[in-house]
Amino acid sequence: MVYEQLFDSVYEPLCRYAYSILRDMDEAEDVVQKVFCKLWDQRETLSIQSSIKSYLYRIVHNDSINVVHQQINHKEHNFKYSSGLHDSEESVSDHIAVSELQQAIVNALETLPPQCRKVFELSRMEQLSYSEIASQLNISTNTVENHISKALKLLRIELKEFLLVCLLIQILK
Amino acid sequence: MKNDIDNLLARYFGGIASELEMQEMEDWISTSPDHQKHFDELTSLYAKLGIADEEIPRPHTKMAKEKVMAYISAHRESSLKQIVPIKRIPFYKSRIFQAASIALFFVLSFSFWKFVLSDREMILATQMNSKQKVLSDQTQINLSENSKIIYRSTFAKNNKVIQLEGEANFNVGHLGKGSLQVVASETFIDDIGTVFEVTAYPDSNYVSVKVSKGLVHFYTKSNAGLKISAGETGIYYKQSKIFKVLAQKLDSLETGSMHVDFQAIVLRDALDIISNAYKVNIKTSDKSIENRRITVNFDGEDVNIVLQIIAETLDLRLEKGSNGYLLSNKKSK
């Protein structure tokens, strides 16, 4: 049962990824389950060039972004983000890792040029679309894309070691 | 290339990458393990940047697995073929019955295709009275008298093209596929969300487009033409093959007056417009007169004044008879 093994190995990470965008675990699970069902439906015609996991992350990403953009207003989305109504069964080590990562992210964001940081925070934290950011800051969407591109490059370099450690913790668990 | 992929990734994470861009990204990822690693790191980073200050709730994995596996089982069963026992029927009857059924099926299919599905020409024509028609994409057409439109039976399924001879008013609908295009003589009028009227009589020297709402693109195969906005009238002169936008609206039918600015226009074209606007017959004694150009503007004068001004400007004689007006050279008398 290859499909079942795939499900066992990626369902939770995909849900966490979708959660990072949707800020609602029920919605995240809904998106991921639909992706698995779609994968089954298209199994005979699908042609994946990269890894299946990578493919699934991309589909979950796109579907999650679509859900965010379909929501009635961002207040509803940000309310879920800020209210923090959820169950938590994280271990102590996970909690420490999160705090350290949090600090690392804060430090990394401070290294970004001001406008680049502003654009990135509006996109990733407040989940505004690029066109909304462009409108708010009175810049073009191309400029927004350039800022995001720059931010991702710089943050990947700044947080590379930390990400590797987090990945190792995940693997060893 | 590096900058391209960085921007492509930025577009992907922003949720605005097109299908083509997604495919490009897929191609880039698959070309090298380093690319795959780069993408995976960014994905992980993207996730952590969004939730680093939260404790993540755990998903209900067991319940989800049961749901997904149940979906797979249900769809797997429905795709299995069912074995149906074949009834024993007399050999003689069975062959004839099958042959007859097949023949009937082909006849019905061909008829259905011919009369329902096939792409065929649809014509709506008027003579003494105007007609109204609503097309499948909700475009409302008011076809004036002595006019004709031609369109395909598959209108709005692949494209929306209407050929016009005469005059029609279009209130554009937006269902179906494609944008409306009106083909009038050698000109094309592309809808950009509008209400507009096209005049293109076969024996006329011009095609005019009057826009009430929105915007149209008015052009030919060899001339990029113009964009005509609400309140404007575009004219295409067939003889000189040029486009003009009239300075103000060509409103003639209701008020019987003209507000117009002719700039170096061929006289024949100007007379056509005046004739159509005032519903009068205007002739010239000599064809060479019609090729002369005129620059003049009118602001609500009646037709007598308009033609007198033209005659004065071109040093012509104007005569009015029972059949209309005649412009001639002063020397010819």
Interface residues (C-beta under 8 A of the other chain):
Chain A: Y3 E4 F7 D8 Y11 E12 C15 R16 Y17 Y19 S20 I21 R23 M25 A28 E29 V32 Q33 F36 C37 W40 D41 Q49 S50 S51 S54 Y55 Y57 R58 H61 N62 I65 N66 V68 H69 G84 H86 D87 S88 E89 E90 H95 V98 L101 Q102 I105 S123 R124 M125 S129 Y130 V144 E145 N146 I148 S149 K150 L152 K153 L155 R156 L159 K160 L163 C166 L167
Chain B: N3 D6 N7 L9 A10 R11 Y12 F13 G14 G15 I16 M22 M25 E26 D27 I29 S30 Q36 H38 F39 D40 E41 L42 T43 S44 L45 Y46 A47 K48 L49 G50 I51 A52 D53 E54 E55 I56 P57 R58 P59 H60 T61 A64 K65 K67 V68 M69 Y71 I72 H75
